[in-house]
Amino acid sequence: MIVRILGEGQFEVDDTATDELNILDAKLEAAVNAGDEKAFRSALERLVSRIRALGTPLPADALERRR
């Protein structure tokens, strides 16, 4: 899958990471819905950190098609 981080670029992340990233995304969404800024910042940092760790950066001009 391709994941884009605003202001940072795009990363190709193996589909096997989907469940893990979805869990982190759900925690981020819950923080937003609760209006909890501290939890939001923490959840966002965890999600972005995992994308960076699991993903391979792609050039800004890369247009990838899902296989």
Secondary structure, 3 states (H helix, E strand, C coil): CEEEECCCEEEECCHHHHHHHHHHHHHHHHHHHHCCHHHHHHHHHHHHHHHHHHCEEECCCCCCCCC
